[in-house]
């Protein structure tokens, strides 16, 4: 099976922009297709940035992707699973909520020793600073 074409940062931003007002509580929930496109694009962008098959990210009913290098999972329930709802995932991806806050609040279920995505979120093209929480600022 051929791999999907890489998702450019501009396409990632374009998929998320229509849901930002909703995430901020300033608009009604967008249509399912718009919400689904934002969720799928962000999850697939993450998988593109950290390819692998050791962690499964699930955002039902929209998408499930495998990412992060490590032991490959082949059958049954993966040992490393992250699951959340669409709004929480998009808030994590954009930096509107932090990983620790989402996990502590029960908004994210993360099982397994590789299921901590805190160093990968927010997605750098979507964060106000243009980097992940775990990254140092680049010298100017």
Phi, psi and omega in degrees: 000126180290146179285154179290153177296144178301145179269117178289154180303324180297321179292322177300310179299318182295328179286328184272328184309318182293346181254356185299318180297321177296315180300326180278358180080019184254003182206165176289160178301134180290166177303152182307319182296322180290315178297315179299319179296319179295315181295311182298316183295317181293318179294317180291327177296317177301312180298328178291323182283326180231072184294152178155185182223024183266343180233136175251122175261123181241128174229080183291148359268015191276315189198154168220128179229154174253143183206176175068125179297152178149195180302133182280135177264134182236331183217151176073199180283128179297149179288340181236105184230135172242126180225137179203174178272169184300313183296316180295316179302314182292326176293323175294315183297328182263354180086011179285342176218148179269157181303308183300319179296317181293319179292313181298327180276002179075014181274345177231133171257120181231114180240141179105155185285351177253005189271021177262110182262011186303326182281351183255352184240149356291165176295127190306320179291346183257345182281148180302327182271349181079018179214167176284161177301325184277355183270147174278152176298142178280144180295143182264000000 
